[in-house]
């Protein structure tokens, strides 16, 4: 595992300015690959070949390139004949950003594939350039499975401007997008492909000129992804849980919740006349939880709350006490203090409970489990 590493400002006389791998399958995570150059070969940031199947997760590829004037491919990543045996070897990119990479005189500013199978989940490919196809070039016998991803505003110099194939081009290769935002997708793919959750609208990045590729409020990519992904290409779909809102976003960066702040006070609040404002808080935590939406934050004033809380089966709610010592939830020996029961889609880690003393619990009356906290299909933080 290569993790929490910056691989930058390297060059190679031939291929793989940052990383070259052959018959290799490392996991690379939480890292950046930047400003690397393959002077006369391919893969400015990374060159992958011959039956390699790395997993690349939470990585940024930026400002990698091929030597100016050289006919090399894959400004960021070049993948060559990795699918050489039984057709099952593939490469996985998850939560990866490709930005400002350049294959000056070649193909595929972000990625070039030749006889390769690649899975991209929550990947953002934007602002890359090449002589032909600034985004993804899928060459002979290649297959790219693109899910919950964004491919937008890449450019090529073979033609002025950004024609449809500046983002994606298939030359005897295939690209299978689902729940992704692809510029000019309506000019590239059939209606049947587009109907698989794909869109072609500007993603509305927060501040792309300054390198901020998170999504601003109102982006069509927010909550537009799929909960289910097949990273292993075996038909056993993984269910994503680490997201805000009703579904994952498209792109590499999950947006922050855009919710309300609600206030609770055992001493001065009222569940009947209260509005949840700081000056007119609610009185009970349960009442407040029953009236929240994804992304809301509940601020609980110090005091003792005699409650047996049943958490709603949604993600992205934060329950924050004023301080651990004086903000107490007491189950009064009548049941679990807090029950997290996730239901069909589960309760994920974007659900937060912090700064409380949880006491006085007595398990769930029905089965006697979980005096303080009971979790079923739930992974709160």
C-alpha positions in Angstrom: 0.0 0.0 0.0 1.2 3.5 -0.9 -0.7 6.0 1.2 -0.5 9.7 2.2 2.2 10.3 -0.3 3.0 13.1 -2.7 4.7 11.9 -5.9 5.7 15.1 -7.7 8.2 16.8 -10.0 9.7 13.6 -11.3 10.6 12.8 -15.0 11.5 9.7 -17.0 13.4 9.6 -20.3 10.7 7.1 -21.5 7.4 6.2 -19.8 5.9 6.7 -16.4 7.1 10.1 -15.2 5.7 9.5 -11.7 5.1 5.8 -11.5 5.8 2.9 -13.9 4.3 -0.5 -13.1 4.4 -3.8 -14.9 2.9 -7.1 -13.6 2.1 -5.1 -10.4 -1.0 -4.4 -8.4 -0.4 -1.9 -5.6 -3.0 0.0 -3.7 -2.4 3.8 -3.9 -4.6 5.9 -1.6 -4.9 9.4 -0.2 -2.1 10.7 -2.3 -1.3 13.2 -5.1 0.6 12.6 -8.3 1.6 16.0 -9.7 3.9 17.7 -12.1 5.5 14.6 -13.4 6.7 14.3 -17.0 7.4 11.3 -19.4 9.8 13.0 -21.7 9.6 10.7 -24.8 7.1 7.9 -23.8 3.7 7.6 -22.4 2.0 8.2 -19.1 3.2 11.5 -17.6 1.8 10.6 -14.2 1.5 6.8 -14.3 2.2 4.0 -16.8 0.5 0.7 -16.2 1.0 -2.4 -18.3 1.0 -6.2 -18.6 -1.7 -7.8 -16.4 -1.4 -5.1 -13.6 -4.5 -4.4 -11.6 -3.9 -1.6 -9.1 -6.5 0.1 -6.9 -6.2 3.9 -6.9 -8.4 5.6 -4.4 -8.6 9.2 -3.1 -5.8 10.4 -5.4 -5.4 13.6 -7.3 -3.6 13.6 -10.7 -2.7 17.2 -11.7 -0.2 18.9 -14.0 1.3 15.7 -15.4 2.4 15.7 -19.0 4.2 14.2 -21.9 7.3 15.9 -23.2 6.3 18.9 -25.3 6.4 17.9 -29.0 6.6 14.2 -28.3 3.9 11.8 -29.6 3.1 10.2 -26.3 -0.3 9.3 -24.9 -1.9 9.6 -21.5 -0.9 12.9 -19.9 -1.9 11.6 -16.5 -2.4 7.8 -17.0 -1.5 5.4 -19.8 -2.7 1.8 -19.5 -1.4 -0.8 -22.0 -2.5 -4.4 -22.4 -3.4 -5.0 -18.8 -6.2 -7.4 -19.8 -4.0 -10.1 -21.3 -5.2 -13.3 -19.7 -8.8 -14.3 -18.9 -10.6 -11.0 -19.3 -11.1 -10.5 -15.6 -8.0 -8.3 -14.7 -9.1 -4.7 -14.3 -7.9 -1.4 -12.7 -10.1 0.5 -10.3 -10.1 4.3 -9.7 -12.3 5.6 -6.9 -12.7 9.2 -5.8 -10.0 10.4 -8.1 -9.5 13.9 -9.7 -7.8 14.3 -13.1 -7.1 18.0 -13.7 -4.8 20.0 -15.9 -2.9 17.0 -17.4 -1.6 17.3 -20.9 -0.6 14.9 -23.7 0.6 17.8 -26.0 1.0 15.8 -29.2 -0.7 12.6 -28.3 -4.1 11.2 -27.3 -5.9 11.2 -23.9 -4.9 14.1 -21.7 -6.3 12.4 -18.6 -6.3 8.7 -19.6 -5.4 6.5 -22.6 -6.5 2.8 -22.7 -5.2 0.1 -25.0 -6.5 -3.5 -24.4 -7.4 -2.6 -20.8 -10.5 -2.9 -18.5 -10.9 0.0 -16.2 -13.6 0.8 -13.5 -14.0 4.5 -12.5 -16.3 5.3 -9.5 -16.8 8.9 -8.4 -14.1 10.3 -10.7 -13.8 13.9 -11.9 -12.0 14.5 -15.2 -11.9 18.1 -16.1 -9.5 20.8 -17.6 -7.2 18.2 -19.3 -5.9 18.7 -22.8 -4.3 16.7 -25.6 -3.7 16.9 -29.3 -6.7 14.6 -29.6 -9.2 13.9 -26.7 -8.3 15.8 -23.6 -10.4 13.4 -21.5 -10.5 9.6 -22.1 -9.3 7.8 -25.2 -10.4 4.2 -25.3 -8.4 2.3 -27.9 -8.6 -1.2 -29.2 -10.3 -3.9 -27.1 -10.6 -1.6 -24.1 -13.6 -1.2 -21.8 -14.2 1.6 -19.3 -17.0 1.4 -16.8 -17.8 4.9 -15.6 -20.1 5.3 -12.6 -21.0 8.4 -10.5 -18.4 10.4 -12.4 -18.0 13.8 -14.2 -16.2 14.3 -17.5 -16.5 17.9 -18.5 -14.5 20.8 -20.1 -11.6 18.9 -21.5 -10.0 20.1 -24.7 -8.0 19.1 -27.8 -5.9 21.0 -30.2 -6.6 18.9 -33.3 -9.7 21.0 -33.7 -10.4 24.4 -32.1 -12.7 24.6 -29.2 -14.1 21.5 -27.4 -15.9 19.2 -29.9 -17.8 16.2 -28.4 -14.9 13.8 -28.7 -12.7 16.2 -26.7 -14.0 14.5 -23.6 -14.5 10.9 -24.6 -13.5 9.0 -27.7 -13.9 5.3 -28.5 -11.6 3.9 -31.2 -12.5 0.1 -31.2 -12.9 0.4 -27.4 -16.1 0.8 -25.4 -17.2 3.1 -22.6 -20.1 2.2 -20.4 -21.3 5.2 -18.4 -24.0 5.1 -15.7 -25.1 7.9 -13.4 -22.4 10.2 -14.8 -22.3 13.8 -16.1 -20.6 13.8 -19.5 -20.3 16.9 -21.7 -22.1 16.4 -25.0 -23.2 12.9 -23.9 -26.3 13.3 -26.1 -24.0 13.6 -29.1 -21.9 10.6 -28.1 -24.2 8.0 -26.7 -27.5 6.4 -27.6 -30.8 7.2 -25.8 -30.6 3.8 -24.2 -27.2 4.7 -22.6 -28.4 8.1 -21.6 -31.4 6.6 -19.8 -29.0 4.8 -17.4 -28.9 7.9 -15.1 -26.5 9.9 -17.3 -26.8 13.7 -17.8 -25.0 16.3 -19.8 -25.3 19.5 -17.8 -22.5 21.8 -16.5 -21.5 20.3 -13.1 -21.2 23.8 -11.4 -17.9 23.3 -9.6 -17.5 25.6 -6.6 -14.4 27.5 -8.0 -12.6 25.6 -10.8 -10.2 28.5 -11.6 -8.8 28.2 -8.1 -8.8 24.4 -8.2 -11.9 23.8 -6.1 -13.8 20.9 -7.8 -16.3 20.4 -5.1 -20.0 21.0 -6.1 -21.8 24.2 -5.3 -25.3 24.2 -4.0 -27.8 23.6 -6.8 -25.4 21.5 -8.9 -27.3 18.9 -11.0 -24.6 16.3 -9.9 -25.7 16.5 -6.2 -27.6 13.4 -5.1 -27.6 12.2 -8.8 -25.3 9.2 -8.4 -26.1 5.5 -7.8 -26.0 3.9 -4.4 -24.9 0.6 -6.0 -21.6 0.1 -7.8 -19.9 -3.0 -9.3 -16.2 -2.3 -8.7 -15.3 -6.0 -9.1 -17.3 -6.5 -12.3 -18.7 -9.7 -10.8 -22.3 -8.7 -10.6 -22.1 -8.4 -6.8 -23.0 -4.8 -6.4 -21.5 -2.9 -3.5 -23.8 -0.6 -1.6 -22.3 2.8 -0.9 -23.0 4.4 2.5 -20.5 7.3 2.8 -22.6 10.1 1.3 -24.8 13.0 2.2 -28.3 13.4 1.0 -30.6 10.9 -0.7 -27.9 9.4 -2.9 -24.2 9.8 -3.7 -23.1 12.8 -5.7 -21.4 12.5 -9.1 -17.7 13.3 -9.1 -14.7 12.8 -6.8 -15.9 15.0 -3.9 -19.1 14.5 -2.0 -20.8 17.8 -1.3 -21.2 19.1 2.2 -24.8 18.9 3.4 -26.8 22.1 2.9 -29.2 22.0 5.8 -30.7 23.9 8.6 -29.5 24.4 12.2 -32.1 23.5 14.7 -31.9 24.2 18.4 -33.1 22.1 21.4 -33.3 23.2 25.1 -34.7 21.1 27.9 -35.2 24.2 30.0 -36.5 26.8 27.6 -37.7 24.9 24.6 -41.3 23.8 23.6 -42.2 21.1 21.1 -45.7 22.7 20.5 -44.9 26.4 20.1 -41.2 26.2 19.3 -39.8 26.8 15.8 -36.3 25.4 16.3 -34.7 28.8 16.1 -32.0 29.7 18.6 -34.5 32.1 20.3 -37.4 29.6 20.2 -36.0 26.1 20.5 -37.7 22.8 20.6 -37.7 20.9 23.9 -37.0 17.3 23.0 -34.4 15.6 20.8 -36.9 13.0 19.4 -39.4 15.7 18.3 -36.6 17.5 16.5 -35.2 14.4 14.8 -38.7 13.6 13.6 -38.8 16.9 11.8 -35.3 17.1 10.1 -34.0 16.7 6.6 -30.7 15.4 5.3 -27.9 17.9 6.1 -29.6 19.4 9.2 -27.6 20.0 12.3 -29.2 19.8 15.8 -27.6 21.9 18.5 -28.6 20.7 21.9 -28.2 22.9 25.0 -26.8 21.6 28.2 -29.4 19.8 30.4 -30.8 16.3 31.0 -33.0 14.8 28.4 -35.0 11.8 29.5 -35.6 10.1 26.2 -35.4 6.9 24.3 -34.5 8.1 20.9 -35.3 6.3 17.7 -33.1 7.7 14.9 -34.8 8.4 11.5 -33.6 6.1 8.7 -31.8 8.9 6.7 -28.2 10.0 6.4 -26.4 13.3 7.1 -27.9 14.4 10.4 -25.6 15.8 13.1 -26.7 15.9 16.7 -24.3 18.0 18.7 -24.4 18.6 22.5 -23.2 21.7 24.2 -20.6 19.8 26.2 -20.1 16.2 27.2 -20.3 16.7 31.0 -23.5 18.7 31.2 -25.5 17.5 28.1 -27.0 14.2 29.2 -29.4 11.8 27.4 -30.9 9.6 30.1 -32.9 6.5 29.0 -34.6 6.3 32.4 -34.2 2.5 32.4 -37.0 2.1 30.0 -35.1 1.1 26.9 -32.0 1.9 24.7 -31.0 5.5 25.0 -30.5 5.7 21.2 -31.6 3.2 18.5 -30.1 3.4 15.0 -32.1 1.1 12.7 -31.0 1.7 9.2 -33.7 0.0 7.2 -33.3 -0.7 3.5 -30.4 1.7 2.8 -28.7 1.9 6.2 -27.5 4.8 8.3 -24.0 5.8 7.2 -21.0 7.6 8.7 -22.3 11.1 7.7 -24.6 10.6 10.7 -22.9 12.2 13.7 -23.6 12.2 17.4 -21.1 14.2 19.5 -20.6 15.8 23.0 -23.1 13.9 25.1 -23.2 11.7 28.2 -25.4 8.7 27.4 -26.7 7.0 30.5 -29.7 5.2 32.1 -30.2 2.8 29.2 -31.8 -0.7 29.7 -31.5 -2.4 26.3 -34.3 -2.8 23.9 -37.3 -4.2 25.8 -38.0 -6.6 22.9 -34.7 -8.4 23.0 -32.5 -6.9 25.8 -29.7 -5.6 23.6 -28.0 -2.3 23.5 -28.5 -0.4 26.7 -26.8 2.8 25.7 -26.8 2.5 21.9 -28.4 -0.1 19.6 -27.1 -0.2 16.0 -28.7 -2.3 13.3 -27.6 -1.7 9.7 -26.1 1.6 10.9 -22.6 3.1 11.0 -22.9 6.5 12.7 -19.8 8.5 13.6 
